[in-house]
Amino acid sequence: MADKATRGGGAAVTSEKAAGATSVLRPDQADMGWEYAPAPESREIVSIAPEYGLFVNGDFGPAQGSKTFATVNPATEEPLARVALAGGRDVDRAVSAARTAYEQVWGPMPGSERAKYLYRIARILQERSREFAVLESLDNGKPIKETRDVDIPLAAAHFFYYAGWADKLDYAGFGPQPRPLGVAGQVIPWNFPLLMAAWKLAPALAAGNTCVLKPAETTPLSALLLAEVCQQAELPPGVVNVLTGAGETGAALVAHPGINKVAFTGSTEVGIAIAEAIAGSGKKLTLELGGKAANVVFDDAPVEQAIEGIVNGIFFNQGHVCCAGSRLLVQESVAEHVVERLRQRLTTLRLGDPLDKNTDIGAINSRQQLDKITELSAVGEAEGARRWSPPCELPKKGFWFAPTVFTGVSQSHRIAREEIFGPVLSVLTFRTPEEAVTKANNTPFGLSAGVWTEKGSRILWMAQKMRAGVVWANTYNRFDPASPFGGYRESGFGREGGRHGLAGYLDV
Ligand code: NDP
């Protein structure tokens, strides 16, 4: 995959306004007679180096052949830094450092001592949370209110939570003295860069494994800052290694004979390739892949709360969310009213500068992802669904896509079947609860679902019938480190979070 910098300007651009200017849009706000003042978060707190090395055995250094690639700010296309591109010899070095650390330091260390390091990392993440939030918004394009209030606090919470388990593994329900696996190779995506790193590293380290982490090519910076935090916490060298690079780096890592466990979050396509690549190797595997979740709204649902849940379900993080509620199933008798209220609500969303604290919708992470969203939305129209977006000017530079709602969607449409991974909602209707269940389960995925109704018995009935790893009731996109997360079918297998998340890193 080419880097973001090489991909040119945003195709969806319609405005003369420069990215970074105060938010965009909303003729209706002008009607109300006032406009939000700009509320930009300062980027001064972050110091981005011109170039970053690989983090191996406790130190930063160049990749073999000194190869690098660029990472850019997707909201402006401004290059942020050049980052080392790890090759095969770097993977060897990192795995060997992790093996030595496992055998000589981390594996033999009592759980109560390992816990202290995890607590330290959690506390440093909290102390440096503003720095992390700004950096993540710059490199990913997501709004600062999300990095500040969701990504970074949840990442710290995962380290706190698993620190608590490190000396209690005997009581985790896996029998006495469960053993770690050894070296874990962990490959993560670009949609929640720091949070996914925390989901992977915290349980692995608590269980006594050492790690080699490969962040996504378009969002390497927060993982590298986390590596700095590991140094600050005086984590022994080799316990955590960070290899930046592209898909080939990830492929070399998962295929390396020196690792015992592969943990992957990303597309179903790559997940399948990884499962094939390591079949028969004895490596333990967990896969957290794509989704096409149904968010089901019954006619007795509290409509205003449901509207907020629908908006949060699909427009949070620009819809770059594996568990996004991308298929809205509404009971026919209230469908018209719900869609009307939804449209009204969408006209109040603010799209623009990710560092503005009032921004609801930030930039699409890369030109490649923007192209995919644009293409699938065009297919939706061509297949006969009705497309609607609020009046919305997009910034001139960067990668942007307006919040989009398709009505008149049928189950066979590609926009109802494929993961778009963008701010695009497909609306379908149903008449009976049975029909809702049938439609909700009519997908190759099975990661998450939502149900909106005032009847507790119906919530329990739906939760039993819907084939999804997580079912949210009268809420959506709620995460807690104590709660397991993972899918069925093409959404993958294994669980992350909670006591269940330890199982993937123990020899059980
Ligand atoms: P990928 O699945 O390609 O990327 C996820 C991670 O895997 C990245 O670190 C990537 O590296 C790495 N990788 C790529 N190829 C291999 C390989 N053969 N072996 C090992 N690791 C590999 O996702 P994309 O970023 O390409 O996104 C494509 C689509 O996937 C999206 O449009 C979306 O639909 C879906 N997706 C789903 C996610 C989820 O959480 N369910 C997350 C991200 C994407 P690199 O970044 O360098 O390519």
Residues whose N, C-alpha, C, O or C-beta is under 5 A from the ligand:
A	BS01	NDP	M1 V187 I188 P189 W190 K214 P215 A216 E217 T218 G245 A246 G247 G250 A251 T265 G266 S267 V270 A273 E288 L289 G290 C322 E419 I420 F421
